[in-house]
Amino acid sequence: MTTPASRHHKRPRGEGQWALGYHEPLNKNEENKKNDDGLNVRQRIIDVYSKAGFDSIDPADLRGRMRWYGLYTQRKPGIDGGKTAILEPEELDDRYFMLRVRIDGGQLSLEQLRVIADIANDYGRGTADVTDRQNIQLHWIEIEAVPDIWKRLEAVGLSTTEACGDTPRVILGCPLAGIESEEILDGTAQIREVHDRFIGDPAYSNLPRKFKSAVSGCPAHCTVHEINDVAFVAVETPEGDKGFDLWVGGGLSTNPMFAKRLGVFVRPDQVADVYGGVIGIFRDYGYRRLRHRARIKFLVNDWGVEKFREVLETEYLKETLPDGPAPHTPRGNRRDHVGVFPQKDGNFYVGFAPKVGRLSGDKLHLIADLAERHGSARIRTTVEQKMVILDVAPERVDALVADLEANDLQVNASTFRRQTMACTGIEFCKLAIVETKATAVQLIDKLEARLPDFKDPLTINVNGCPNSCARIQTADIGLKGQLVDGKEGFQIHLGGSLGVNPGFGRKVRGLKTTAEDLPDYVERVVTHFEAQKKDGETFADWVQRADEGDLK
């Protein structure tokens, strides 16, 4: 018989933390991962699913483990956004896949870019989108094609391994690593070591949720370290030693949090070990009971910086890390590397802006051809859905810029072309409520026509649902997809920012717009900003002091 005393001493309900002994599956996702490691689905795709076809795929693999190799089913065409949260997964699934190619550090050779372009054309109906995590996403992929796609990618050193899923996903890096004249450290070697040690390792392939990483010495802080699960930001001590400052626990979605500095100095040769410690803490202590609380940011928020650092040092590293300096103030107020700038070797890099990352297989081939024609062998992707061509000789710069702009790849881009991002949206995504890419392209075109003289930095981030893949909370104008009066539209976030004064912006009660009225709204609020701004005042600063009426 259970007595009041025994009830009082009953073990408290756990959060699914392995380190505390809670190994029982707590939800369907955890049960699937316990039943079989996501990495094991690769062989089933090769041996069974690619031969027997879509209908042969186990549902637990289809909507779970296949993500470990960058595969998501697309949204079935013709299903409107009002049904996104109502229909069952099998009603939303199309028989085609989105495939994410991971590009760690955003680094691509011409050969690699051409292979992706060929795959897009041969198997993906020509689709190719540069993401805000430096990846390239393809669509319309059939399961029968996947083994050949992997063979082609792996032949040139690319992979889709752990591009999605509850895994260590792509490692962000500055696209100018090694050539930026003002960089503190080139993080390329650290990214490579982290990749080689941890990606595809079954010891780290069952995390509570996704794990996003960045390693960079960029003076513009282009890898948005403030909103990664773990980030290494290059610093220099007063004594002249160069290393990295460690940040943990950043992330957006429906409960945004900025990463926190642990205050430690990490030598370059320690980065992989420290990364292993942080991801180990997440694996062992991360919350697994509720999916919406399973990101590392919740653990960091609950523990605090001091405890997290203590556990990292004592349980995982077995050594104490020295205190270190904070990163310097980011250079400039744009992080996208669009334009023409000198490298430290005397050559130049040329950054250009596809509209919201939307490209095609043919366009990727063209980019590779233009780079080669003007003497470059290296292409980079950015976290702003843009691209950069490296190593352009001074005498070739003007001709390359002319060729790019003749093909609608703008180098001297407007603010609106340069700083508007959009997630995948309802065109392909099963979570989306509204269209994003086409809406954002139309917005850019209309704003360029209506406000041709606007030059201030202004980020406009368009998201198809509340999950913030396009980082709406940190944008000057963040647009969260929803139905407005029965039509596609957006809730509006204003004045988000990273850098010197990071903030998640201002929500004005009831501030929303239909997609149709979006250009009118943005034109109106930008015009108010131009009329009222003080010298040197940013849009985000103005939003904090503006009257509500001027924000509507």
C-alpha positions as CSV (number, residue, x, y, z in Angstrom):
1,M,0.0,0.0,0.0
2,T,1.3,3.4,-0.9
3,T,1.5,5.7,2.2
4,P,1.6,9.5,2.2
5,A,5.3,9.2,3.3
6,S,6.2,6.9,0.4
7,R,4.4,9.2,-2.1
8,H,6.4,12.1,-0.6
9,H,9.7,10.4,-1.4
10,K,8.7,9.2,-4.9
11,R,11.4,10.0,-7.5
12,P,10.6,13.3,-9.2
13,R,9.6,13.3,-12.8
14,G,12.6,13.5,-15.0
15,E,13.3,15.6,-18.1
16,G,14.8,12.6,-19.9
17,Q,18.4,13.5,-19.0
18,W,20.6,10.4,-19.6
19,A,23.2,11.5,-17.1
20,L,20.6,11.4,-14.3
21,G,19.4,8.0,-15.2
22,Y,16.4,8.8,-17.3
23,H,16.8,6.5,-20.4
24,E,13.2,5.5,-20.9
25,P,11.7,6.8,-24.2
26,L,9.6,9.9,-23.3
27,N,8.0,10.7,-26.7
28,K,7.7,9.1,-30.1
29,N,10.9,10.8,-31.4
30,E,13.0,9.4,-28.5
31,E,11.4,6.0,-29.0
32,N,12.4,5.9,-32.6
33,K,15.9,6.9,-31.9
34,K,16.2,4.3,-29.1
35,N,14.9,1.6,-31.5
36,D,17.5,2.3,-34.1
37,D,20.2,4.9,-34.7
38,G,19.4,7.3,-37.5
39,L,22.7,6.7,-39.1
40,N,21.6,3.1,-39.9
41,V,19.0,4.2,-42.4
42,R,21.6,4.8,-45.0
43,Q,22.0,1.2,-45.8
44,R,18.2,0.6,-46.0
45,I,18.0,3.5,-48.5
46,I,20.7,1.9,-50.6
47,D,19.6,-1.7,-50.3
48,V,15.8,-1.5,-50.0
49,Y,14.0,1.8,-50.5
50,S,15.9,3.0,-53.6
51,K,15.0,-0.3,-55.2
52,A,11.5,-1.0,-54.0
53,G,10.4,2.7,-54.2
54,F,8.6,5.2,-52.0
55,D,5.9,2.9,-50.8
56,S,8.4,0.5,-49.2
57,I,9.7,3.1,-46.7
58,D,9.1,2.5,-43.1
59,P,7.2,5.5,-41.6
60,A,9.7,5.8,-38.8
61,D,12.4,6.1,-41.3
62,L,10.4,8.4,-43.7
63,R,9.5,11.0,-41.1
64,G,12.4,10.5,-38.7
65,R,15.7,8.7,-39.5
66,M,16.0,9.8,-43.1
67,R,16.7,13.3,-41.8
68,W,20.0,12.0,-40.5
69,Y,21.0,12.1,-44.2
70,G,19.4,15.4,-45.1
71,L,16.2,14.1,-46.5
72,Y,12.7,15.5,-45.7
73,T,9.6,14.7,-47.6
74,Q,8.2,17.8,-49.4
75,R,4.8,19.2,-48.9
76,K,2.2,17.8,-51.3
77,P,1.2,20.5,-53.8
78,G,-2.2,22.2,-53.4
79,I,-2.6,22.0,-49.6
80,D,-3.2,25.5,-48.3
81,G,-1.7,26.9,-45.1
82,G,-4.8,26.6,-43.1
83,K,-4.5,22.8,-43.1
84,T,-0.8,22.7,-42.0
85,A,-1.6,22.0,-38.4
86,I,-4.7,19.9,-39.0
87,L,-3.7,17.2,-41.4
88,E,-1.8,14.1,-40.5
89,P,1.8,13.7,-41.7
90,E,0.9,11.2,-44.3
91,E,-1.6,13.6,-45.7
92,L,1.0,16.3,-46.1
93,D,3.8,14.1,-47.4
94,D,4.6,14.2,-51.1
95,R,6.5,11.4,-52.8
96,Y,9.5,13.7,-53.3
97,F,12.2,14.8,-51.0
98,M,14.1,17.9,-50.1
99,L,17.8,17.1,-49.9
100,R,20.2,19.3,-48.0
101,V,23.9,19.2,-48.9
102,R,26.0,20.2,-46.0
103,I,28.8,22.7,-46.8
104,D,30.8,23.2,-43.7
105,G,32.4,26.6,-43.5
106,G,30.6,27.5,-46.8
107,Q,33.6,26.2,-48.7
108,L,33.1,24.9,-52.3
109,S,35.5,24.2,-55.1
110,L,34.3,24.7,-58.7
111,E,34.2,20.9,-59.1
112,Q,31.9,20.6,-56.1
113,L,29.6,23.4,-57.2
114,R,29.3,21.8,-60.7
115,V,28.5,18.4,-59.2
116,I,25.7,20.0,-57.1
117,A,24.5,21.8,-60.3
118,D,24.4,18.5,-62.2
119,I,22.5,16.7,-59.5
120,A,20.0,19.6,-59.4
121,N,19.4,19.4,-63.1
122,D,19.4,15.6,-63.4
123,Y,17.3,14.8,-60.3
124,G,15.8,18.0,-58.8
125,R,14.0,19.7,-61.7
126,G,16.7,22.3,-61.6
127,T,16.0,23.6,-58.1
128,A,18.8,24.9,-55.9
129,D,18.5,27.2,-52.9
130,V,21.4,28.6,-50.8
131,T,20.2,28.5,-47.2
132,D,21.0,30.8,-44.2
133,R,23.1,27.9,-42.8
134,Q,25.5,27.9,-45.8
135,N,24.0,24.7,-47.2
136,I,22.5,24.1,-50.7
137,Q,19.0,22.5,-50.7
138,L,17.6,20.6,-53.7
139,H,14.0,19.6,-54.2
140,W,11.9,17.0,-56.2
141,I,14.4,14.2,-55.3
142,E,13.0,10.7,-55.7
143,I,14.2,7.9,-53.4
144,E,15.4,5.9,-56.3
145,A,18.0,8.6,-57.1
146,V,19.5,9.0,-53.7
147,P,22.3,6.4,-53.9
148,D,23.6,7.9,-57.1
149,I,23.4,11.4,-55.6
150,W,25.5,10.3,-52.6
151,K,28.0,8.6,-54.9
152,R,28.4,11.8,-56.9
153,L,28.7,14.0,-53.8
154,E,31.1,11.8,-51.9
155,A,33.4,11.5,-55.0
156,V,34.1,15.3,-54.6
157,G,34.2,15.4,-50.8
158,L,30.6,16.5,-50.1
159,S,28.0,14.8,-48.0
160,T,24.4,14.9,-46.7
161,T,25.4,13.1,-43.5
162,E,23.6,14.7,-40.5
163,A,22.5,17.7,-42.5
164,C,19.2,17.4,-40.6
165,G,17.9,15.4,-37.6
166,D,18.8,15.4,-33.9
167,T,22.5,15.7,-34.8
168,P,25.5,18.0,-35.0
169,R,24.5,19.9,-38.2
170,V,26.6,22.0,-40.6
171,I,29.4,24.0,-38.9
172,L,29.2,27.6,-40.0
173,G,32.4,29.5,-40.9
174,C,33.4,32.8,-42.4
175,P,33.4,32.5,-46.2
176,L,36.5,34.7,-46.1
177,A,38.5,32.4,-43.8
178,G,42.2,32.6,-44.6
179,I,41.9,35.6,-46.9
180,E,40.2,38.3,-44.8
181,S,42.8,41.0,-44.2
182,E,41.5,41.8,-40.7
183,E,40.6,38.3,-39.4
184,I,42.0,37.3,-36.0
185,L,42.2,33.6,-36.8
186,D,41.4,31.4,-39.8
187,G,39.0,28.8,-38.3
188,T,39.2,26.4,-41.3
189,A,41.4,23.8,-39.6
190,Q,39.2,23.8,-36.5
191,I,36.0,23.3,-38.6
192,R,37.7,20.4,-40.4
193,E,38.8,18.7,-37.2
194,V,35.4,19.1,-35.6
195,H,33.7,17.7,-38.7
196,D,36.1,14.7,-39.0
197,R,35.8,13.8,-35.3
198,F,32.1,14.2,-34.7
199,I,30.1,14.1,-37.8
200,G,28.8,10.6,-38.5
201,D,30.0,9.3,-35.1
202,P,27.2,7.2,-33.4
203,A,28.4,8.5,-30.1
204,Y,26.9,11.9,-31.0
205,S,24.1,10.9,-33.5
206,N,21.3,10.8,-30.9
207,L,21.1,14.3,-29.4
208,P,17.9,15.7,-27.7
209,R,17.4,18.0,-30.7
210,K,19.4,19.7,-33.5
211,F,22.8,21.2,-32.6
212,K,24.0,24.2,-34.6
213,S,27.6,25.3,-34.5
214,A,29.9,28.1,-35.7
215,V,33.7,28.7,-35.7
216,S,35.0,32.0,-37.0
217,G,37.6,34.7,-36.9
218,C,35.6,37.1,-39.0
219,P,35.8,40.8,-37.9
220,A,32.2,41.3,-39.1
221,H,31.0,38.4,-36.9
222,C,29.3,37.0,-40.0
223,T,28.4,33.6,-38.5
224,V,25.8,35.0,-36.1
225,H,27.4,33.4,-33.1
226,E,24.8,34.9,-30.8
227,I,22.1,32.5,-32.0
228,N,24.1,29.2,-32.3
229,D,24.0,26.3,-29.9
230,V,27.8,26.6,-29.6
231,A,30.1,29.1,-31.2
232,F,33.8,29.8,-31.2
233,V,34.6,33.5,-31.8
234,A,38.2,34.5,-32.4
235,V,39.8,36.8,-29.9
236,E,43.2,38.2,-29.0
237,T,44.4,38.6,-25.4
238,P,46.3,41.7,-24.2
239,E,49.4,39.6,-24.3
240,G,48.9,38.9,-28.0
241,D,47.7,35.2,-27.8
242,K,45.1,34.3,-30.3
243,G,42.3,31.9,-29.6
244,F,38.5,31.6,-29.3
245,D,35.8,32.9,-27.0
246,L,33.2,30.2,-26.2
247,W,29.4,30.9,-26.5
248,V,26.7,28.4,-25.7
249,G,22.9,28.2,-25.7
250,G,21.7,30.4,-28.6
251,G,18.6,29.7,-30.6
252,L,15.4,31.2,-32.0
253,S,12.1,29.4,-32.9
254,T,9.2,30.1,-30.6
255,N,11.3,30.7,-27.5
256,P,14.3,32.8,-28.6
257,M,17.4,33.1,-26.5
258,F,20.8,34.6,-27.1
259,A,23.9,32.5,-26.5
260,K,25.9,33.2,-23.4
261,R,29.6,33.7,-23.0
262,L,31.3,31.2,-20.8
263,G,34.2,33.6,-20.4
264,V,36.9,31.1,-21.2
265,F,39.8,31.3,-23.6
266,V,40.1,28.3,-26.0
267,R,43.4,27.7,-27.8
268,P,43.0,26.7,-31.4
269,D,44.3,23.2,-30.7
270,Q,41.6,22.8,-28.0
271,V,38.5,23.7,-30.1
272,A,37.6,20.2,-31.1
273,D,37.9,18.9,-27.5
274,V,35.8,21.7,-26.1
275,Y,33.2,21.2,-28.9
276,G,33.1,17.5,-27.8
277,G,32.6,18.6,-24.2
278,V,29.7,20.9,-25.1
279,I,28.0,18.4,-27.3
280,G,28.6,15.7,-24.7
281,I,26.8,17.8,-22.1
282,F,23.9,18.3,-24.5
283,R,23.7,14.6,-25.2
284,D,23.9,13.6,-21.6
285,Y,22.1,16.4,-19.7
286,G,19.8,17.8,-22.4
287,Y,16.1,17.6,-21.9
288,R,14.4,14.8,-23.8
289,R,10.9,14.7,-22.3
290,L,9.4,17.6,-24.3
291,R,10.5,18.3,-27.8
292,H,9.9,22.0,-27.5
293,R,12.3,22.2,-24.5
294,A,15.0,19.9,-25.9
295,R,17.4,22.5,-27.3
296,I,20.6,23.2,-25.3
297,K,19.5,26.8,-24.7
298,F,17.0,25.6,-22.1
299,L,19.7,23.7,-20.2
300,V,22.0,26.7,-20.3
301,N,19.3,29.0,-19.2
302,D,18.3,26.7,-16.2
303,W,21.9,25.9,-15.1
304,G,23.5,29.3,-15.7
305,V,26.9,30.0,-17.1
306,E,28.9,29.1,-14.0
307,K,27.5,25.6,-13.6
308,F,27.7,24.9,-17.3
309,R,31.4,25.9,-17.3
310,E,32.1,23.8,-14.1
311,V,30.5,20.7,-15.6
312,L,32.3,21.2,-18.9
313,E,35.7,21.6,-17.2
314,T,35.4,18.9,-14.5
315,E,33.3,16.2,-16.1
316,Y,34.3,16.4,-19.8
317,L,37.6,18.3,-20.3
318,K,39.2,17.3,-17.0
319,E,41.0,20.6,-17.1
320,T,40.4,24.2,-16.2
321,L,40.1,26.7,-19.1
322,P,41.6,30.2,-18.4
323,D,39.4,33.2,-18.4
324,G,39.5,35.1,-21.7
325,P,38.5,38.4,-23.3
326,A,35.2,39.1,-25.0
327,P,35.1,39.5,-28.8
328,H,35.7,42.9,-30.3
329,T,32.8,45.1,-31.6
330,P,31.8,43.7,-35.0
331,R,33.1,45.7,-38.0
332,G,30.4,47.5,-39.9
333,N,26.7,47.0,-39.8
334,R,26.3,44.4,-42.5
335,R,27.5,40.8,-42.2
336,D,26.9,39.5,-45.7
337,H,30.2,40.1,-47.5
338,V,28.4,41.4,-50.6
339,G,30.5,43.7,-52.8
340,V,34.1,43.9,-53.8
341,F,36.8,43.9,-51.1
342,P,40.6,43.3,-50.9
343,Q,42.1,40.1,-49.7
344,K,45.3,40.1,-47.7
345,D,47.2,38.6,-50.6
346,G,46.5,41.5,-53.0
347,N,43.6,39.8,-54.8
348,F,39.9,40.6,-54.3
349,Y,36.8,38.8,-53.3
350,V,33.5,39.5,-55.0
351,G,30.2,38.9,-53.1
352,F,26.9,38.8,-54.9
353,A,23.3,38.5,-54.0
354,P,20.9,36.0,-55.6
355,K,17.4,36.9,-54.6
356,V,16.6,35.2,-51.3
357,G,19.1,32.4,-52.2
358,R,16.9,31.1,-55.0
359,L,19.1,29.7,-57.8
360,S,19.0,26.8,-60.2
361,G,21.3,24.1,-61.5
362,D,22.0,26.2,-64.6
363,K,22.7,29.2,-62.5
364,L,25.2,27.3,-60.3
365,H,26.9,26.1,-63.5
366,L,27.1,29.7,-64.7
367,I,28.6,30.9,-61.4
368,A,31.3,28.2,-61.6
369,D,32.0,29.1,-65.3
370,L,32.2,32.9,-64.5
371,A,34.5,32.2,-61.5
372,E,36.8,30.0,-63.7
373,R,36.8,32.5,-66.6
374,H,38.1,35.2,-64.3
375,G,40.7,33.1,-62.6
376,S,39.1,31.8,-59.4
377,A,38.8,28.3,-58.3
378,R,36.9,28.9,-55.0
379,I,33.3,29.7,-54.2
380,R,31.8,30.4,-50.8
381,T,28.2,30.5,-49.4
382,T,27.2,32.9,-46.6
383,V,24.7,32.7,-43.8
384,E,22.7,35.4,-45.5
385,Q,21.8,33.3,-48.6
386,K,24.5,34.9,-50.6
387,M,27.6,33.8,-52.4
388,V,31.2,34.9,-52.7
389,I,33.9,34.3,-55.4
390,L,37.4,34.4,-54.0
391,D,40.9,35.1,-55.4
392,V,40.0,37.6,-58.2
393,A,43.0,39.4,-59.6
394,P,42.7,43.2,-59.6
395,E,42.6,43.5,-63.3
396,R,39.7,41.0,-63.5
397,V,37.4,42.5,-61.0
398,D,35.4,44.9,-63.2
399,A,34.8,42.2,-65.9
400,L,33.6,39.7,-63.3
401,V,31.2,42.2,-61.7
402,A,29.8,43.1,-65.2
403,D,29.3,39.4,-66.0
404,L,27.6,38.6,-62.7
405,E,25.3,41.6,-62.9
406,A,24.4,40.8,-66.5
407,N,23.1,37.6,-65.2
408,D,21.0,39.1,-62.4
409,L,23.6,38.2,-59.7
410,Q,24.0,41.7,-58.2
411,V,27.3,42.8,-56.7
412,N,26.2,46.4,-56.3
413,A,23.0,45.3,-54.8
414,S,20.2,47.5,-53.3
415,T,19.6,47.2,-49.6
416,F,16.5,45.3,-50.3
417,R,18.2,42.7,-52.6
418,R,21.2,42.4,-50.3
419,Q,19.4,42.1,-47.0
420,T,16.2,40.2,-47.6
421,M,16.0,36.5,-46.7
422,A,13.3,33.9,-46.9
423,C,12.8,30.3,-45.7
424,T,11.5,27.6,-48.0
425,G,7.9,28.3,-47.3
426,I,4.7,26.6,-48.4
427,E,6.1,25.7,-51.8
428,F,7.9,22.8,-50.3
429,C,7.8,22.8,-46.5
430,K,5.2,20.8,-44.5
431,L,5.3,23.2,-41.6
432,A,4.7,26.4,-43.5
433,I,1.5,28.4,-43.6
434,V,2.4,30.9,-46.4
435,E,4.5,31.3,-49.5
436,T,7.8,33.0,-48.8
437,K,10.3,32.9,-51.7
438,A,8.1,34.4,-54.4
439,T,6.6,36.8,-51.9
440,A,10.0,38.1,-50.9
441,V,11.2,38.4,-54.5
442,Q,8.1,40.5,-55.4
443,L,8.7,42.6,-52.3
444,I,12.3,43.3,-53.4
445,D,11.3,44.3,-56.9
446,K,8.6,46.7,-55.6
447,L,10.7,48.3,-53.0
448,E,13.6,48.8,-55.4
449,A,11.2,50.6,-57.7
450,R,9.5,52.7,-55.0
451,L,12.5,53.5,-52.8
452,P,15.5,53.6,-55.3
453,D,17.5,55.9,-53.1
454,F,17.3,54.1,-49.8
455,K,20.8,53.1,-48.7
456,D,20.6,52.3,-44.9
457,P,21.1,48.8,-43.7
458,L,17.8,47.0,-43.3
459,T,17.2,43.3,-42.8
460,I,13.9,41.9,-44.0
461,N,13.4,38.2,-43.0
462,V,10.5,36.3,-44.3
463,N,9.4,33.1,-42.6
464,G,6.5,30.7,-43.5
465,C,5.7,29.6,-39.9
466,P,6.6,30.4,-36.3
467,N,9.9,28.3,-36.3
468,S,12.1,31.2,-37.4
469,C,14.3,29.3,-39.9
470,A,14.8,32.8,-41.5
471,R,15.7,34.4,-38.1
472,I,12.7,36.7,-37.9
473,Q,13.3,37.8,-34.3
474,T,16.7,39.3,-35.1
475,A,15.7,41.1,-38.3
476,D,14.9,44.8,-38.6
477,I,11.6,43.7,-40.1
478,G,10.8,40.1,-39.3
479,L,7.7,38.5,-40.9
480,K,6.1,35.4,-39.4
481,G,3.7,33.7,-41.7
482,Q,0.1,33.3,-40.7
483,L,-3.3,33.7,-42.2
484,V,-4.7,37.2,-42.0
485,D,-8.4,37.7,-42.6
486,G,-8.3,34.3,-44.4
487,K,-5.5,35.3,-46.7
488,E,-1.7,34.6,-46.6
489,G,-0.1,37.2,-44.4
490,F,2.4,37.9,-41.7
491,Q,2.7,39.0,-38.1
492,I,5.3,41.7,-37.9
493,H,8.4,41.9,-35.6
494,L,10.3,45.2,-35.7
495,G,13.8,46.2,-34.6
496,G,15.5,42.9,-33.9
497,S,19.3,43.1,-34.0
498,L,22.6,41.3,-33.3
499,G,26.0,42.8,-32.5
500,V,26.5,45.7,-30.2
501,N,22.9,46.0,-28.9
502,P,21.3,42.6,-29.5
503,G,17.6,42.3,-29.1
504,F,14.6,40.4,-30.3
505,G,12.8,43.5,-31.4
506,R,9.4,45.0,-30.7
507,K,6.0,43.5,-31.1
508,V,3.2,46.0,-31.6
509,R,-0.2,44.6,-30.7
510,G,-2.2,43.6,-33.7
511,L,0.6,44.5,-36.2
512,K,0.1,42.2,-39.2
513,T,-0.4,42.5,-42.9
514,T,-1.6,40.4,-45.8
515,A,1.1,39.3,-48.3
516,E,-0.7,41.5,-50.9
517,D,-0.4,44.6,-48.7
518,L,3.2,43.8,-47.6
519,P,5.0,46.1,-50.0
520,D,2.8,49.1,-49.0
521,Y,3.5,48.4,-45.3
522,V,7.3,48.2,-45.7
523,E,7.4,51.3,-47.9
524,R,5.3,53.1,-45.2
525,V,7.4,52.2,-42.2
526,V,10.7,52.7,-44.0
527,T,9.5,56.2,-45.2
528,H,8.7,57.1,-41.5
529,F,12.2,55.9,-40.5
530,E,13.9,58.0,-43.2
531,A,11.9,61.1,-42.1
532,Q,12.6,60.7,-38.4
533,K,16.0,59.1,-38.0
534,K,18.8,60.9,-36.2
535,D,22.4,61.0,-37.5
536,G,23.9,57.5,-37.2
537,E,20.7,56.0,-35.9
538,T,19.9,52.5,-37.0
539,F,16.4,51.2,-37.9
540,A,16.4,49.0,-34.8
541,D,17.3,52.0,-32.6
542,W,14.6,54.1,-34.2
543,V,12.0,51.4,-33.7
544,Q,12.6,51.4,-29.9
545,R,11.7,55.1,-29.6
546,A,9.1,55.4,-32.5
547,D,5.5,56.1,-31.8
548,E,3.3,53.0,-32.4
549,G,1.4,54.9,-35.1
550,D,4.6,55.3,-37.2
551,L,5.2,51.5,-37.0
552,K,1.8,50.6,-38.5
